[in-house]
Amino acid sequence: MVLKPFKSIGIGVAFSPNLKANLFEAARLSVFFKSKLFLIHVGEASDDKIKAFKVILSAFKKDHLDYEVVFKPGNPVEVILSTCEEKKINLLILGAVQRERFVKYYVGSIARKITRQANCSVLLLIKPSVKRVPCKHIVVNGLKDPKTKNTITCAFYVAKMLDAEKVTIVEEIKQDAIAVKVDDDKSLRRANIIKERIKLRENSRIKEIVESIPKQYTENMLIKSQPIFGKQGYSIGHYAQVSRADLLVMNAPSKMTFWDRLFPHDIEHILTELPTDVLILQ
């Protein structure tokens, strides 16, 4: 079975200092995934703009890059989301913003709105580069959810296409799963036994998922399963940062209500402070 989850890739392009780096990242991914690239520019078309895009992307002429420029004036969020729908874009690339004086990245207001509302997968880039930075280690969520099998499968596809060396599947387990109050040695031992049982159960579930993935995407790949007890979203983000992962792959949230934004959890923790490049899969 040959996977191709990203038949078309979109990227919002503005004439900012990061334009060349953003276009190079998007073009490289389009070549790796054999996808068509859509450059979405919020504004009127002009010959100068078309020429500028053409000059930058001429570096990918030898790779037979297939791309199209979409010009559309209006509200940036509405323009990008509507273009994704019209062009049937599977993966949208967005840039993150560095906090002033701190080497920490977060999703800007426009990108955050798009990420929450997009019906396609979203890739958040924290440090786009003209020169390729190899992706060696991918961390993917393994939480118990109907979307997780597809997310893990797609993470292995991405790892294979980007020639990564290692995939770590992190199962975030809520602390209340232990359900034991630790107040003496006996209760501590009991809590540790429950933890080990949960870890074995989670590792068995993940092993079953990995074994169902076509071998062409898992062979010669270093695969690690890592159960973590803690707050969902925060724990995996921290792990990705500490393990120096090059990419974190997450399920898209099933719903995003007012209360989800008021009391952040799961993906919202990631959006608040990006540990690395993040791929949110629909």
C-alpha positions as CSV (number, residue, x, y, z in Angstrom):
1,M,0.0,0.0,0.0
2,V,1.4,3.4,-1.0
3,L,0.4,6.4,1.1
4,K,-0.1,9.9,-0.3
5,P,-1.8,12.0,2.3
6,F,-0.6,15.3,0.9
7,K,-1.5,15.6,-2.7
8,S,-1.6,19.4,-2.5
9,I,0.3,21.8,-0.2
10,G,-0.6,25.4,0.4
11,I,1.4,28.2,2.0
12,G,0.4,31.8,2.7
13,V,3.0,34.1,1.2
14,A,3.7,37.7,2.0
15,F,6.7,39.9,1.1
16,S,8.4,39.6,4.4
17,P,12.0,38.9,5.3
18,N,11.1,35.2,5.6
19,L,9.6,34.9,2.1
20,K,12.5,33.0,0.5
21,A,13.0,30.7,3.4
22,N,9.3,29.9,3.6
23,L,9.1,29.2,-0.1
24,F,12.1,27.0,0.0
25,E,10.7,24.9,2.8
26,A,7.3,24.6,1.1
27,A,8.9,23.7,-2.3
28,R,11.2,21.1,-0.7
29,L,8.2,19.4,1.0
30,S,6.2,19.5,-2.3
31,V,9.1,17.7,-4.0
32,F,9.5,15.2,-1.2
33,F,5.8,14.4,-1.1
34,K,5.3,14.7,-4.9
35,S,2.6,17.3,-4.3
36,K,1.3,20.4,-6.1
37,L,2.2,23.6,-4.3
38,F,-0.2,26.6,-4.0
39,L,1.2,30.0,-3.1
40,I,-1.7,32.0,-1.4
41,H,-1.1,35.7,-1.5
42,V,-3.6,38.0,0.2
43,G,-3.8,40.9,-2.2
44,E,-4.0,41.9,-5.9
45,A,-2.0,40.2,-8.6
46,S,0.8,42.0,-10.3
47,D,3.6,41.1,-12.8
48,D,6.3,42.1,-10.2
49,K,4.9,39.7,-7.6
50,I,4.7,36.8,-10.1
51,K,8.2,37.5,-11.2
52,A,9.5,37.6,-7.6
53,F,7.9,34.2,-6.8
54,K,9.2,32.8,-10.1
55,V,12.8,33.9,-9.4
56,I,12.8,32.3,-5.9
57,L,11.3,29.0,-7.1
58,S,13.6,28.8,-10.1
59,A,16.0,26.8,-7.8
60,F,13.4,24.0,-8.0
61,K,13.1,23.9,-11.8
62,K,15.3,20.8,-12.0
63,D,12.9,19.1,-9.5
64,H,10.0,19.8,-11.8
65,L,8.1,21.6,-9.1
66,D,4.4,21.9,-9.9
67,Y,3.1,25.2,-8.4
68,E,0.3,27.7,-8.8
69,V,0.0,31.3,-7.4
70,V,-3.4,32.3,-6.0
71,F,-4.1,36.0,-5.6
72,K,-7.1,37.0,-3.5
73,P,-7.7,40.3,-1.7
74,G,-9.6,40.2,1.7
75,N,-9.3,39.1,5.2
76,P,-6.1,36.9,5.6
77,V,-7.8,34.2,7.6
78,E,-10.9,34.0,5.3
79,V,-8.8,34.1,2.2
80,I,-6.4,31.3,3.3
81,L,-9.2,29.1,4.6
82,S,-11.4,29.6,1.5
83,T,-8.5,28.9,-0.8
84,C,-7.7,25.7,1.1
85,E,-11.3,24.6,0.5
86,E,-11.4,25.6,-3.2
87,K,-8.1,24.1,-4.1
88,K,-8.6,21.0,-2.0
89,I,-5.4,21.6,-0.1
90,N,-4.3,18.7,2.2
91,L,-1.5,20.4,4.0
92,L,-1.2,24.1,4.9
93,I,2.1,25.6,6.0
94,L,2.2,28.4,8.5
95,G,5.0,30.3,10.1
96,A,5.3,30.7,13.9
97,V,6.6,33.8,15.6
98,Q,9.6,34.1,18.0
99,R,8.9,35.8,21.3
100,E,10.9,39.0,21.7
101,R,14.3,38.4,23.4
102,F,13.4,34.7,24.0
103,V,14.2,31.7,21.8
104,K,10.6,30.5,22.2
105,Y,8.0,30.3,19.5
106,Y,4.3,30.7,19.5
107,V,1.5,30.9,16.9
108,G,0.6,34.4,16.0
109,S,-3.1,35.5,16.1
110,I,-3.8,35.0,12.4
111,A,-2.0,31.7,12.2
112,R,-3.7,30.6,15.5
113,K,-7.2,31.4,14.0
114,I,-6.3,29.5,10.8
115,T,-5.0,26.5,12.8
116,R,-8.2,26.2,14.8
117,Q,-10.5,26.5,11.8
118,A,-8.6,24.7,9.0
119,N,-10.2,21.5,7.7
120,C,-6.8,20.3,6.4
121,S,-3.6,19.3,8.1
122,V,-1.4,22.2,9.3
123,L,2.4,22.4,9.6
124,L,3.8,25.1,11.9
125,L,7.3,26.1,11.1
126,I,9.4,27.9,13.8
127,K,12.7,28.4,11.9
128,P,12.3,28.2,8.1
129,S,15.6,27.9,6.3
130,V,16.8,28.3,2.7
131,K,19.3,25.6,3.3
132,R,17.7,22.3,4.3
133,V,18.0,21.2,7.9
134,P,17.7,17.4,8.0
135,C,14.7,16.0,9.9
136,K,16.2,13.2,12.0
137,H,13.8,12.6,14.9
138,I,10.0,12.7,14.8
139,V,7.8,12.5,17.9
140,V,4.2,11.6,17.5
141,N,1.3,11.3,19.9
142,G,0.0,7.9,20.8
143,L,-2.9,8.7,23.0
144,K,-6.0,6.5,22.9
145,D,-8.2,8.2,20.3
146,P,-9.9,7.1,17.0
147,K,-7.6,9.5,15.0
148,T,-4.4,8.1,16.5
149,K,-3.8,5.2,14.2
150,N,-4.0,7.4,11.2
151,T,-1.7,10.0,12.9
152,I,1.0,7.4,13.7
153,T,0.8,6.0,10.2
154,C,1.2,9.4,8.6
155,A,4.1,10.2,10.9
156,F,5.9,7.1,9.6
157,Y,5.1,8.2,6.0
158,V,6.6,11.7,6.7
159,A,9.6,10.1,8.4
160,K,10.3,7.9,5.3
161,M,9.8,10.7,2.8
162,L,12.1,13.1,4.8
163,D,14.7,10.3,5.4
164,A,14.3,10.6,9.2
165,E,16.2,8.1,11.4
166,K,13.9,7.8,14.5
167,V,10.2,7.9,15.4
168,T,9.2,8.1,19.1
169,I,5.5,7.4,19.9
170,V,4.5,9.2,23.1
171,E,1.5,7.9,25.0
172,E,0.3,10.6,27.4
173,I,-1.4,9.1,30.4
174,K,-3.4,11.2,32.8
175,Q,-2.3,11.0,36.4
176,D,-5.8,10.1,37.6
177,A,-5.5,6.8,35.7
178,I,-3.5,5.6,38.7
179,A,-6.4,6.3,41.2
180,V,-4.2,5.6,44.3
181,K,-3.5,8.1,47.0
182,V,0.2,7.7,47.9
183,D,0.8,8.3,51.6
184,D,3.0,5.4,52.6
185,D,5.4,2.7,51.2
186,K,2.6,0.2,50.6
187,S,0.5,2.7,48.6
188,L,3.6,3.8,46.7
189,R,4.3,0.2,45.7
190,R,0.7,-0.3,44.6
191,A,0.8,2.9,42.5
192,N,4.0,1.8,40.8
193,I,2.5,-1.6,40.0
194,I,-0.5,0.1,38.5
195,K,1.8,2.4,36.5
196,E,3.7,-0.6,35.1
197,R,0.5,-2.3,34.1
198,I,-0.7,0.8,32.3
199,K,2.6,1.1,30.5
200,L,2.5,-2.5,29.4
201,R,-1.1,-2.1,28.1
202,E,-0.2,1.1,26.3
203,N,2.9,-0.3,24.7
204,S,0.9,-3.3,23.5
205,R,-1.7,-1.1,21.9
206,I,1.0,1.0,20.2
207,K,2.8,-2.1,19.0
208,E,-0.4,-3.4,17.4
209,I,-0.8,0.0,15.5
210,V,2.9,0.0,14.3
211,E,2.6,-3.6,13.1
212,S,-0.5,-2.6,10.9
213,I,1.6,0.1,9.1
214,P,3.0,-1.0,5.7
215,K,6.5,-2.3,6.2
216,Q,8.0,0.0,3.6
217,Y,7.5,2.9,6.1
218,T,8.7,1.2,9.2
219,E,11.7,-0.8,8.1
220,N,15.2,0.5,9.0
221,M,13.5,3.0,11.3
222,L,14.5,3.3,15.0
223,I,11.1,3.1,16.8
224,K,10.6,4.0,20.4
225,S,7.5,3.8,22.6
226,Q,7.4,6.3,25.5
227,P,4.5,6.3,28.0
228,I,4.4,9.6,30.0
229,F,2.2,10.4,33.0
230,G,1.1,14.0,33.0
231,K,-1.0,16.7,31.4
232,Q,-2.0,16.0,27.8
233,G,-0.4,18.4,25.3
234,Y,2.0,19.9,27.8
235,S,3.8,16.6,28.5
236,I,4.4,15.6,24.9
237,G,5.5,19.2,24.0
238,H,8.0,19.1,26.9
239,Y,9.3,15.7,25.8
240,A,9.7,16.8,22.1
241,Q,11.7,19.8,23.4
242,V,14.0,17.8,25.8
243,S,14.6,15.0,23.2
244,R,15.5,17.7,20.6
245,A,12.9,16.3,18.1
246,D,12.8,18.0,14.7
247,L,9.1,17.5,14.2
248,L,6.1,16.9,16.6
249,V,3.1,15.2,15.0
250,M,-0.3,15.6,16.7
251,N,-4.0,14.7,16.2
252,A,-6.1,17.7,15.3
253,P,-8.6,18.5,18.1
254,S,-12.0,17.0,17.6
255,K,-13.7,20.2,18.7
256,M,-12.7,23.7,19.7
257,T,-15.2,25.5,21.8
258,F,-15.1,28.8,23.7
259,W,-14.3,26.8,26.9
260,D,-11.4,25.0,25.2
261,R,-9.8,28.3,24.5
262,L,-10.5,29.6,28.0
263,F,-9.1,26.5,29.7
264,P,-6.3,25.4,27.3
265,H,-5.6,21.7,26.9
266,D,-4.0,19.3,24.4
267,I,-3.2,21.2,21.2
268,E,-3.7,24.6,22.9
269,H,-0.7,23.9,25.1
270,I,1.4,23.3,22.0
271,L,0.2,26.4,20.2
272,T,1.1,28.6,23.3
273,E,4.7,27.6,23.1
274,L,6.0,25.5,20.2
275,P,8.8,23.1,21.2
276,T,9.8,22.5,17.6
277,D,8.1,22.3,14.1
278,V,4.6,20.9,14.6
279,L,2.4,19.0,12.2
280,I,-1.3,18.8,13.2
281,L,-3.1,16.1,11.2
282,Q,-6.8,16.1,10.3
